[in-house]
Amino acid sequence: MPYSADAAFVQEQWQDECFPRGNALILNSGFYCLFDLPYAHSQPLNKVWIPALDYPRPDEPDFVTPLGFSADGPQPFYAKGGETAGYGGDGFLALQEKGSDKLIWLITFRDTNPFSRVEIHDQHIQAESTSGVRVRIPIERPDQLTLVWP
């Protein structure tokens, strides 16, 4: 499999709770999607997809602190949100497999504040940050998320 090393690297990073700083989507398939998210924009801009191992390793990666969880229903996954430790104004949302806790995807956001409320609705994750930023993320296409800023 061409990107199996990248996929393994993503899971290792998840176990170490270590991620690149900034706006990023990390997929269990081994890809990062880096994007811009200017204040008050509802969707990510300037998406750049790269294999995880091609991303330059930061000198000081971010770490995550979970604050909110959602595991309701019969789905084989659960969601959690919180803050990244590099800067208290940043937040994250993650989707994980139930049982194994393997990462399905992770999204880190700059300047949204930590996400403390996380819910699963049908095929979407809905979350709200401590500053009132709301996000709706399609489970199957997290790169198509939408935000509502306070």
Residue pairs with C-beta under 8 A, 6 or more apart in sequence:
1 7
3 29
3 30
3 31
3 51
4 30
5 30
5 53
6 29
6 30
6 31
6 51
6 52
6 53
7 28
7 29
7 30
7 52
8 30
9 30
9 52
9 53
10 26
10 27
10 28
10 29
10 30
10 52
10 103
11 28
11 102
11 103
13 19
13 26
13 52
14 26
14 102
14 103
14 106
17 63
17 64
18 61
18 62
18 63
19 26
19 61
19 62
19 63
19 64
19 84
19 92
19 106
19 108
20 32
20 34
20 55
20 58
20 61
20 62
20 108
21 58
21 60
21 61
21 62
21 84
21 86
21 87
21 90
21 108
21 110
22 34
22 108
22 110
23 34
23 35
23 36
23 37
23 44
23 108
23 109
23 110
24 32
24 33
24 34
24 35
24 107
24 108
25 32
25 33
25 35
25 44
25 105
25 106
25 107
25 142
25 143
26 32
26 33
26 52
26 103
26 105
26 106
26 107
26 108
27 33
27 104
27 105
27 142
28 102
28 103
28 104
28 105
30 51
30 52
30 53
31 49
31 50
31 51
31 52
32 49
32 50
32 51
32 52
32 55
33 44
33 47
33 48
33 49
33 143
34 47
34 48
34 50
34 55
35 44
35 45
35 46
35 47
35 48
36 44
36 45
36 46
37 44
37 45
37 109
37 110
37 147
38 45
39 111
39 149
40 149
41 147
42 146
42 147
42 148
42 149
43 144
43 145
43 146
43 147
44 143
44 145
47 143
60 86
61 86
62 84
62 85
62 86
62 90
62 108
63 84
63 85
63 86
64 82
64 83
64 84
64 85
64 92
64 94
65 82
65 83
65 84
65 85
65 114
66 80
66 81
66 82
67 81
67 82
67 83
67 114
67 115
67 116
68 80
68 81
68 82
68 115
68 116
68 117
68 118
68 127
69 78
69 79
69 80
69 118
70 78
70 79
70 80
70 118
70 119
70 120
70 125
71 78
71 79
71 98
72 119
72 120
73 120
75 98
75 120
76 97
76 98
77 95
77 96
77 97
77 98
77 104
77 139
78 95
78 96
78 98
78 120
79 93
79 94
79 95
79 96
79 118
79 119
79 120
79 125
79 127
80 93
80 94
80 96
80 118
81 91
81 92
81 93
81 94
81 114
81 115
81 116
81 117
81 118
81 127
82 91
82 92
82 114
82 115
82 116
83 90
83 91
83 92
83 113
83 114
83 115
84 90
84 91
84 92
84 108
87 110
88 113
88 114
89 110
89 111
89 112
89 113
90 108
90 109
90 110
90 111
90 112
90 113
90 114
91 108
91 109
91 112
91 113
91 114
91 115
91 129
91 133
92 106
92 107
92 108
92 109
92 115
93 106
93 107
93 109
93 115
93 118
93 125
93 127
93 135
93 137
94 103
94 104
94 105
94 106
94 107
95 103
95 104
95 105
95 106
95 125
95 139
95 142
96 102
96 103
96 104
97 104
105 142
107 137
107 142
107 145
109 133
109 135
112 129
112 131
112 133
112 135
112 147
113 129
113 130
113 131
113 133
114 129
114 130
115 127
115 128
115 129
115 130
115 135
116 128
116 129
116 130
117 127
117 128
118 125
118 126
118 127
119 125
119 126
119 127
120 126
120 139
123 138
123 139
123 140
124 136
124 137
124 138
124 139
125 135
125 136
125 137
125 139
126 134
126 135
126 136
126 137
127 134
127 135
127 137
128 134
128 135
129 135
131 150
132 149
132 150
133 147
133 148
133 149
133 150
134 147
134 148
135 145
135 146
135 147
135 148
136 145
136 146
137 145
138 144
138 145
